[in-house]
């Protein structure tokens, strides 16, 4: 570079996109709409799961963060812990290091609507067991999670 010569350099990336095309997250990902309280799981471009969910309780300041994340890891038979609670889940798919993820929630009788405004989670995406089981069985770590309003 000091000599003024043109050279090709391959950049070093902290993270790589799933695709180098315009839609760089690829065709297998989770989408969470906070406004609709709904989640979709797309695998190879096809909708595999479409389900109502309950996200973070905005009345208590526990809103689910928006952004583009990825599944950090996945595990079963896990206990979620926090200030004043310990909740067992069968499926746990965290996507934010501070303990926010997708999981089943056997304590819920219903999902969707405005539940998150008065009885939401601590930031996680509470999901019916059958839906999260299907996602768990069809997704790998590092796949994207898109959370938006």
Buried (B, 14 or more C-beta within 10 A) or exposed (E): EEEEEEEEEEEEEEEEEBEEEEEEBBEBBBBBBBEBBBBBBBBEEEEBBEBBBBBBBBEEEBBBBEEEBBBBEBEEEBEBEEEEEEBEBBBBBBBBEEEBBBBBBEEBEEBEEEBBEEEBBBBBBBBBBEBBBBBBEBBEEEBBBBBEE
